[in-house]
Amino acid sequence: MMTVTCTPSAAASTDDELGMLDVCFPSRSSLDVEAVAVDAGSVSEAAGIFRENGFVILRGALCEHDVKEVYEACTRLHENVRRIDPEGLGNRNPQRYSMGSLTPSRSCMHLSSFLHLLTPSVLALMDRIFNGCFLVSGLGGDYCTGLTWEFQKLHSDMRPARPLKGKGSSKSKMKNAPVHCKDFPPLVCVNYAVQDLTAYNGPMRIVSWTEMAAYCQDKPWLDAPSLGDELEKRSDWLRSKVFPLQAGDCLVRDVRVWHGGCPNLSGEARYLPALEAISHEYFTFLQTTGPKQEPALPLKLYKTLPEAIAVLCNHAVSSGSSPVDAHVDDYQWLKADLRKPPRDDYYLPLYELMREDHQPIIEVLQKLNGQRCLESVPSLVAQMHGGARDLLHTLAARDARLHETLLELMKPMEQPRGQPKRRWQK
């Protein structure tokens, strides 16, 4: 089985503008995405890659119809969040949101479109990973707006867990929890792409078990590095991004594997709705040691599920008279205090090189990459000053397809014959 590592970029430098943009928006990921990607129906191969690296990508896990409905649901959720948080303070970091944490039930199970995430191919893989002993613990995910300038610190979604050490800290409340064995995940998160993910619209970055172990060496209790340490000691990890992905693909990851958010200056929110699966053992532990969980799945929606899927959600279904039953497909059912201060320090010296005119440059590159809304590109470029156009040209030239499209779109802006070319032309 192939173990995936990140490939350092020799050309990248953080001491100038282009170096900064190459870190934030690399033309290629340092992660070998194809080495960890398989067809959604290849359950055995997917399970092997998952066990080796802590994550795997499934191609085509969600059909086009379901992608559209889930995307629209995420958009509606975001529109209602903006009414409460117009400044974009977020509930993770600025411009970043956990979708499950937005709602009083801490889940999106009351939104019928999110039930599309319970796909047979993904549940078949969960069955293999958990040896048949798992439940669906929630539906949610995360998103960042199209004006997200910063990275999110690498982190585990289960910080008390010590999978590289094999046992918990003697001082931790989770010391005896079944979360410390690397080969038996307590929780698995499945993040679905409901739009194409590129270098420019905030894909997740992630590192493998092997790279985590190499970083920790003889100190398996170490936490993920700060952003400053990551830039200094593992700058290739900042480019270890899960792209390109097509809408309908998904990333299946052990929640203990280090991952983090990346800048998104595409002008459009990037959504990663998610399904979470929990092992029977960890579920039992939480039932006996944690607070009682309120029902998250309305009875009305539960009755629409196929029997094989419904049985995985029995623990979450309401009686029919719970608060969640009164809010089926209610996108306004949000916490009044959904805004939260940043969980981690997100500052990097790199950011001092960022300028406001980088946003329209990245937005144009995103449009060129996706071949979408190209009619708006000429007007965006026309508003740029000469230096910004030169920078756009330089960045587009990293990809011949993007460069050719840009030049074709800009032909109407050419000077009459005999006059100098515009600065964006080379």
C-alpha positions in Angstrom: 0.0 0.0 0.0 1.3 3.4 -0.9 2.1 5.8 1.9 1.6 9.4 0.9 4.0 12.2 1.7 4.2 15.9 0.7 6.6 17.1 -1.9 8.5 20.3 -1.1 8.3 23.1 -3.6 11.9 24.2 -4.4 10.7 27.3 -6.3 8.5 28.6 -3.5 9.8 31.4 -1.3 8.1 33.3 1.5 10.2 36.4 1.3 8.4 38.0 -1.6 4.9 38.4 -3.0 5.0 35.5 -5.5 6.4 33.3 -2.8 3.6 34.2 -0.5 1.0 33.6 -3.2 2.6 30.2 -4.0 2.2 29.2 -0.4 -1.4 30.4 -0.1 -2.5 29.4 -3.7 -0.1 26.9 -5.1 -0.6 25.8 -8.7 0.0 22.2 -7.6 -0.7 20.5 -4.2 2.3 19.0 -2.5 -0.1 16.1 -1.7 -0.2 13.4 -4.3 -4.0 13.4 -4.5 -4.3 10.7 -7.2 -2.3 8.3 -5.0 -5.1 8.4 -2.4 -8.1 8.6 -4.7 -10.2 5.7 -5.8 -13.7 5.2 -7.3 -16.4 5.3 -4.7 -17.3 1.6 -5.4 -13.7 0.4 -4.6 -14.4 -0.4 -1.0 -11.4 -2.7 -0.3 -8.9 -0.5 -2.0 -10.3 2.6 -0.2 -10.1 0.9 3.2 -6.4 0.0 2.6 -5.5 3.6 1.7 -7.4 4.9 4.7 -5.6 2.6 7.1 -2.2 3.5 5.7 -2.6 7.2 5.6 -5.6 8.1 7.8 -7.6 9.4 4.9 -8.8 8.5 1.4 -10.6 10.3 -1.4 -13.7 8.7 -3.0 -14.4 9.8 -6.6 -18.1 10.2 -7.5 -19.6 9.4 -4.1 -22.5 11.8 -4.6 -24.6 12.0 -7.7 -25.2 15.2 -9.6 -28.8 15.7 -8.4 -27.8 15.2 -4.7 -24.8 17.5 -5.1 -27.1 20.3 -6.4 -29.5 19.9 -3.5 -26.9 19.8 -0.8 -25.1 22.8 -2.3 -28.3 24.8 -2.3 -29.0 23.7 1.3 -25.5 25.0 2.3 -26.1 28.2 0.5 -29.4 28.8 2.3 -27.8 28.1 5.6 -25.0 30.6 4.9 -27.5 33.3 3.8 -29.3 33.0 7.2 -26.0 33.0 9.1 -25.1 36.3 7.4 -28.1 37.9 8.9 -26.8 37.1 12.4 -23.1 37.5 11.6 -22.9 40.2 8.8 -19.3 41.0 9.8 -18.2 37.4 9.2 -16.7 36.8 12.7 -17.3 33.1 12.3 -17.6 30.3 14.9 -14.2 28.8 14.3 -12.0 31.6 12.9 -12.9 34.8 11.0 -15.1 33.8 8.0 -15.0 30.1 9.0 -18.0 28.2 10.3 -18.8 24.7 11.6 -22.3 24.0 10.2 -23.4 21.6 12.9 -22.4 24.1 15.6 -24.7 26.7 14.1 -27.9 24.9 15.2 -29.4 24.3 18.6 -29.3 20.5 17.9 -25.6 20.7 16.9 -26.4 18.9 13.7 -28.0 19.4 10.3 -30.1 16.2 10.4 -33.3 18.3 10.4 -32.4 19.5 6.9 -33.7 16.9 4.5 -31.1 17.7 1.8 -28.3 16.7 4.2 -29.7 13.2 4.3 -28.3 12.7 0.8 -24.9 12.4 2.4 -26.0 9.0 3.7 -24.8 7.4 0.4 -24.6 3.6 0.1 -21.0 3.6 -1.2 -19.7 5.7 1.8 -21.7 3.6 4.3 -20.2 0.5 2.8 -16.7 1.9 3.4 -17.7 2.8 7.0 -18.8 -0.8 7.5 -15.4 -2.0 6.4 -13.4 0.6 8.4 -15.4 -0.1 11.6 -15.8 -3.9 11.0 -19.6 -3.4 11.0 -19.7 -1.8 14.4 -20.6 1.9 13.8 -23.5 4.4 13.9 -24.1 7.7 12.1 -23.3 10.3 14.8 -24.2 13.4 12.9 -24.5 15.5 9.7 -22.8 18.9 9.5 -19.5 20.0 8.0 -17.8 23.3 7.6 -17.5 26.2 5.2 -15.5 29.4 4.7 -16.6 32.5 2.8 -15.0 33.7 -0.4 -13.1 36.4 1.6 -11.1 34.1 3.9 -7.6 35.4 4.0 -6.0 33.2 6.6 -4.9 29.6 7.1 -6.4 27.6 10.0 -4.0 25.9 12.3 -3.4 22.2 11.7 -5.3 20.3 14.3 -7.0 17.0 15.3 -10.7 17.0 15.8 -10.1 15.0 18.9 -7.2 16.7 20.6 -7.0 14.5 23.8 -6.5 11.4 21.6 -2.9 10.1 21.4 -3.0 7.7 18.4 0.7 7.8 17.8 1.5 7.1 21.5 -1.2 4.4 21.9 -2.4 5.6 25.3 -3.8 8.8 26.7 -2.3 11.2 29.2 -2.7 10.2 32.8 -4.0 13.7 33.5 -6.7 13.6 30.7 -10.3 12.9 31.3 -10.1 10.8 28.1 -7.3 8.7 29.5 -9.4 5.5 29.4 -11.5 6.4 26.4 -11.3 4.1 23.3 -9.7 6.8 21.2 -5.9 6.2 21.4 -5.4 3.2 19.1 -4.3 4.4 15.6 -5.8 1.3 13.9 -9.3 1.7 15.4 -10.8 5.1 14.7 -13.4 6.3 17.2 -14.8 8.8 14.7 -14.6 9.2 10.9 -15.6 12.3 9.1 -16.7 12.3 5.4 -16.4 15.7 3.8 -18.2 16.0 0.5 -17.2 18.4 -2.3 -20.4 20.0 -3.6 -18.5 22.3 -5.9 -15.2 21.8 -7.7 -12.3 22.4 -5.3 -9.3 24.2 -6.6 -6.1 26.0 -5.4 -8.1 29.2 -5.1 -11.3 28.4 -3.1 -10.1 27.1 0.2 -9.6 23.3 0.0 -8.7 21.5 3.2 -5.0 20.6 3.8 -4.1 17.3 5.5 -1.1 15.2 6.4 -0.7 11.5 6.8 0.0 9.3 9.8 3.5 8.8 8.4 4.3 12.5 8.3 2.7 13.1 11.7 5.0 10.4 13.2 8.0 11.8 11.5 7.3 15.3 12.9 6.8 13.9 16.4 9.7 11.4 16.2 10.3 10.3 19.8 7.7 12.6 21.2 4.4 11.0 20.2 2.4 13.2 22.6 3.2 16.3 20.6 0.3 18.4 19.2 0.2 19.7 15.7 2.6 22.6 15.0 1.5 26.2 15.2 1.2 28.0 11.9 4.6 29.7 12.5 6.3 26.4 13.2 4.6 24.8 10.2 5.9 27.6 7.9 9.4 27.2 9.4 9.7 23.5 9.8 7.1 22.0 7.4 6.3 24.7 4.8 5.3 22.0 2.3 2.4 21.1 4.6 0.8 24.5 3.9 0.6 23.3 0.3 -0.7 19.8 1.2 -4.1 20.6 -0.1 -6.9 18.3 -1.2 -7.3 19.5 -4.7 -8.4 19.2 -7.4 -11.7 17.6 -6.5 -14.8 17.5 -8.5 -18.3 18.1 -7.1 -19.5 14.7 -5.8 -16.1 13.5 -4.6 -15.5 13.1 -0.9 -12.6 13.0 1.6 -12.9 10.2 4.2 -10.7 11.0 7.2 -9.9 9.8 10.7 -10.8 12.8 12.8 -7.5 12.4 14.6 -5.4 13.1 11.5 -4.0 16.6 11.4 -5.8 18.9 9.0 -6.7 22.6 8.6 -8.4 25.2 6.5 -6.7 27.3 3.8 -7.3 30.8 2.3 -10.3 31.3 0.0 -10.3 34.5 -2.0 -12.4 33.2 -4.9 -15.4 35.5 -4.0 -17.6 32.4 -3.4 -18.1 30.4 -0.2 -16.6 27.0 -0.2 -18.8 24.3 1.5 -17.7 20.9 2.8 -20.8 19.3 4.2 -20.1 16.2 6.2 -21.3 12.9 7.6 -19.7 11.6 10.8 -19.6 7.9 11.8 -18.8 6.7 15.3 -17.6 3.4 16.6 -19.9 1.4 18.8 -17.2 1.3 21.5 -16.7 5.1 21.6 -20.5 5.7 21.4 -21.0 3.5 24.5 -18.2 5.3 26.3 -19.9 8.7 25.6 -23.3 7.4 26.7 -21.9 6.4 30.1 -19.5 9.3 30.7 -20.8 12.3 28.7 -23.9 14.5 28.9 -27.1 13.2 27.4 -27.5 14.1 23.7 -30.8 15.6 22.5 -32.4 14.0 19.5 -31.2 15.6 16.2 -33.1 13.6 13.6 -36.9 14.5 13.3 -39.1 11.5 13.3 -40.7 12.7 10.0 -37.4 12.5 8.2 -36.4 9.3 9.9 -39.4 7.5 8.4 -38.2 8.4 4.9 -34.9 6.5 5.3 -34.3 3.0 3.9 -34.3 0.5 6.7 -30.5 -0.3 6.3 -29.7 3.4 6.8 -32.4 4.1 9.4 -30.9 1.5 11.8 -27.7 3.4 11.8 -29.6 6.5 13.0 -31.9 4.9 15.7 -30.0 6.6 18.5 -30.5 10.1 17.1 -34.2 10.0 16.1 -36.7 12.0 18.1 -40.0 10.8 19.6 -42.0 13.2 17.4 -42.4 15.9 20.1 -38.8 17.2 20.4 -37.8 20.7 19.5 -36.1 19.4 16.3 -39.5 18.1 15.1 -40.8 21.6 14.8 -37.9 22.7 12.6 -37.8 20.3 9.7 -36.1 22.2 6.8 -36.0 25.4 8.9 -32.9 27.2 7.8 -33.5 30.0 10.2 -33.2 27.6 13.2 -29.8 28.9 14.4 -28.2 29.8 17.6 -28.6 33.4 18.5 -25.0 33.4 19.8 -23.5 31.5 17.0 -20.4 33.8 16.7 -17.4 32.6 18.6 -13.9 34.0 19.2 -11.0 32.2 17.2 -10.1 28.8 18.6 -6.4 29.2 17.6 -3.9 31.8 16.6 -4.1 32.2 12.8 -1.5 34.9 12.3 1.4 34.3 9.9 4.1 36.9 8.9 3.2 35.9 5.3 0.0 37.9 5.7 1.9 41.2 5.8 2.6 40.7 2.1 -1.1 40.4 1.2 -3.0 43.3 -0.4 -6.6 43.9 -1.1 -5.9 43.7 -4.9 -4.9 40.1 -4.5 -8.6 39.1 -4.0 -9.8 40.0 -7.6 -6.7 38.3 -9.0 -7.5 35.1 -7.2 -11.2 35.5 -8.2 -10.2 35.7 -11.8 -8.0 32.7 -11.6 -10.8 30.7 -10.0 -13.2 31.6 -12.8 -10.5 30.7 -15.4 -9.8 27.4 -13.7 -13.5 26.4 -13.6 -14.4 28.0 -16.9 -17.3 29.6 -15.2 -18.7 33.2 -15.3 -16.0 34.1 -17.8 -18.0 37.0 -19.1 -17.2 38.9 -15.9 -13.4 38.5 -16.3 -12.7 41.4 -18.7 -14.4 43.9 -16.4 -12.6 42.6 -13.3 -9.2 42.9 -15.1 -10.1 46.4 -16.4 -10.4 47.6 -12.9 -6.9 46.3 -11.9 -3.9 48.6 -11.9 -0.9 47.7 -14.0 1.0 45.9 -11.3 -2.0 43.7 -10.4 -2.5 42.8 -14.1 1.2 41.8 -14.4 0.8 39.6 -11.3 -2.4 38.0 -12.7 -0.5 37.3 -15.9 2.4 35.7 -14.0 0.1 33.5 -11.9 -2.0 32.5 -14.9 1.1 31.5 -16.8 1.7 28.7 -14.4 -1.1 26.8 -16.2 -1.1 27.0 -20.0 -4.9 26.4 -20.1 -5.6 29.3 -17.8 -3.2 31.6 -19.6 -4.6 30.9 -23.0 -8.2 31.5 -21.8 -7.1 34.8 -20.2 -5.5 36.0 -23.4 -8.5 35.1 -25.4 -10.9 36.9 -23.1 -8.6 40.0 -23.1 -8.5 40.4 -26.9 -11.2 43.1 -26.9 -9.0 45.2 -24.7 -6.1 45.2 -27.2 -4.8 48.5 -28.4 -5.3 49.4 -32.1 -2.6 48.2 -34.5 0.7 50.0 -34.1 0.2 51.0 -30.5 1.9 49.3 -27.5 0.4 46.2 -26.0 -1.3 46.3 -22.7 0.8 45.5 -19.6 -1.0 42.2 -19.1 0.1 41.0 -22.5 3.5 39.4 -23.0 
